[in-house]
Amino acid sequence: MARSETGTKAGKSGPKPRGMTARSPTKEPQDVDRHVGSRVRMQRMLVGMSQEKLGEACGITFQQIQKYEKGMNRMGASRLHQIARFLQVPVEFFYEGVPSGPDSGKPLADTSSRAMTDFLATSDGLELVKVFMAVKDAKVRRRIIDMTKAVASGEE
């Protein structure tokens, strides 16, 4: 077989590095990695655990937890199982909202639902949901929603 200018055999390609696909020639976070990571962050914050504590429990650094949460590093099955145990959720929790089956190549979510998931993964979003859920009176909850809509429409 003829050699190319770089000295490799022409027409033959070796294994692609992890994270690279025919559709994605660069090693960038995949949508599913970001989705799983944001769900890890959301649950970690919901249970009140710091990145340091979760990292310590897993035997890794908080920087590695940050990379997982941003979807920059993929988690292996055993690591995801370990994190699920520490965060007291089933592994399936992290995949909620991710499409499966033959249409899995489609975007994970439209822009508004992705923005909502991103917001819920922030400390403000999480605190807002926690406090709102603590309001037991349905009429009061409705008034909070109406007031929030009025404030939001005044800002536009």
C-alpha positions as CSV (number, residue, x, y, z in Angstrom):
1,M,0.0,0.0,0.0
2,A,1.3,3.5,-0.8
3,R,2.5,5.8,1.9
4,S,1.2,9.3,2.3
5,E,3.5,12.3,2.8
6,T,3.2,11.8,6.6
7,G,4.6,8.3,6.3
8,T,1.3,6.6,7.2
9,K,-0.4,4.1,4.9
10,A,-2.8,5.9,2.6
11,G,-6.5,4.9,2.7
12,K,-6.2,3.4,6.1
13,S,-7.5,5.0,9.2
14,G,-6.6,4.0,12.7
15,P,-8.9,4.1,15.7
16,K,-10.4,7.4,16.4
17,P,-9.7,9.0,19.8
18,R,-12.5,8.8,22.3
19,G,-15.1,11.5,21.8
20,M,-14.5,11.8,18.0
21,T,-17.1,10.6,15.6
22,A,-17.6,10.9,11.8
23,R,-20.0,13.8,12.5
24,S,-17.8,15.5,15.1
25,P,-14.1,15.6,14.0
26,T,-13.0,17.4,17.2
27,K,-13.0,16.0,20.8
28,E,-15.8,18.2,22.3
29,P,-18.3,17.4,24.9
30,Q,-21.3,15.6,23.6
31,D,-24.9,16.6,24.4
32,V,-25.5,13.6,26.5
33,D,-22.3,14.2,28.5
34,R,-23.5,17.8,29.3
35,H,-27.0,16.6,30.1
36,V,-25.7,13.9,32.5
37,G,-23.3,16.4,34.1
38,S,-26.0,19.0,34.6
39,R,-28.2,16.4,36.3
40,V,-25.3,15.4,38.6
41,R,-24.8,19.1,39.5
42,M,-28.5,19.6,40.1
43,Q,-28.8,16.6,42.4
44,R,-25.6,17.4,44.2
45,M,-26.9,20.9,45.0
46,L,-30.3,19.6,45.9
47,V,-28.8,17.3,48.6
48,G,-26.5,20.2,49.7
49,M,-23.2,18.5,48.9
50,S,-20.2,20.4,47.7
51,Q,-18.0,19.4,44.8
52,E,-15.2,18.8,47.3
53,K,-17.4,16.4,49.4
54,L,-18.6,14.4,46.3
55,G,-15.0,14.2,45.0
56,E,-13.7,13.1,48.3
57,A,-16.4,10.4,48.5
58,C,-15.5,9.2,45.1
59,G,-11.8,9.4,45.7
60,I,-11.2,12.1,43.0
61,T,-10.6,15.8,43.0
62,F,-13.3,18.5,43.0
63,Q,-11.8,19.6,39.7
64,Q,-12.8,16.2,38.2
65,I,-16.3,16.7,39.5
66,Q,-16.4,20.1,37.8
67,K,-15.3,18.5,34.5
68,Y,-18.0,15.8,34.9
69,E,-20.7,18.4,35.7
70,K,-19.7,20.5,32.6
71,G,-19.7,17.4,30.4
72,M,-16.1,18.0,29.6
73,N,-15.1,14.5,30.8
74,R,-17.2,11.4,30.4
75,M,-18.1,9.2,33.4
76,G,-17.6,5.5,33.2
77,A,-20.5,3.3,34.3
78,S,-18.9,2.5,37.6
79,R,-18.2,6.2,38.4
80,L,-21.8,7.1,37.5
81,H,-23.1,4.3,39.7
82,Q,-20.9,5.5,42.5
83,I,-22.1,9.1,42.2
84,A,-25.7,7.9,42.0
85,R,-25.3,6.1,45.3
86,F,-23.7,9.1,47.0
87,L,-26.5,11.4,45.7
88,Q,-29.2,8.9,46.6
89,V,-30.8,8.6,43.1
90,P,-31.0,5.7,40.6
91,V,-28.5,5.9,37.7
92,E,-31.5,6.4,35.4
93,F,-32.1,9.8,37.0
94,F,-29.1,11.2,35.2
95,Y,-30.5,10.2,31.8
96,E,-34.0,11.5,32.3
97,G,-34.8,13.7,29.3
98,V,-32.2,12.1,27.0
99,P,-33.8,10.6,23.9
100,S,-33.2,7.0,23.1
101,G,-33.9,4.7,20.2
102,P,-33.6,5.4,16.4
103,D,-34.1,9.1,16.7
104,S,-31.3,9.6,19.3
105,G,-29.4,11.7,16.8
106,K,-31.8,14.5,17.1
107,P,-31.1,17.4,19.5
108,L,-31.7,16.5,23.2
109,A,-34.1,19.3,23.8
110,D,-35.3,22.5,22.3
111,T,-33.7,25.7,23.4
112,S,-36.3,26.6,26.0
113,S,-36.2,23.2,27.8
114,R,-32.4,23.2,27.7
115,A,-32.4,26.7,29.2
116,M,-34.8,25.5,31.9
117,T,-32.6,22.6,32.8
118,D,-29.5,24.9,32.9
119,F,-31.4,27.3,35.2
120,L,-32.5,24.5,37.5
121,A,-28.9,23.4,37.8
122,T,-27.9,26.8,39.2
123,S,-28.0,27.7,42.9
124,D,-30.7,30.3,42.3
125,G,-32.9,28.0,40.3
126,L,-32.5,25.2,42.8
127,E,-33.3,27.6,45.7
128,L,-36.3,29.0,43.9
129,V,-37.8,25.5,43.4
130,K,-37.1,24.4,46.9
131,V,-38.7,27.5,48.4
132,F,-41.7,27.3,46.0
133,M,-42.2,23.6,46.9
134,A,-42.3,24.5,50.5
135,V,-45.4,26.7,49.9
136,K,-48.3,24.3,50.6
137,D,-51.2,26.6,49.9
138,A,-52.2,26.3,46.2
139,K,-53.7,29.7,46.1
140,V,-50.5,31.3,47.4
141,R,-48.5,29.4,44.9
142,R,-50.8,30.7,42.1
143,R,-50.3,34.3,43.3
144,I,-46.5,33.8,43.4
145,I,-46.7,32.6,39.8
146,D,-48.9,35.5,38.7
147,M,-46.6,38.0,40.5
148,T,-43.5,36.5,38.9
149,K,-45.1,36.7,35.4
150,A,-46.0,40.4,36.0
151,V,-42.4,41.2,37.1
152,A,-41.0,39.3,34.1
153,S,-43.3,41.0,31.6
154,G,-42.3,44.4,33.0
155,E,-38.6,43.7,32.3
156,E,-39.1,42.9,28.6
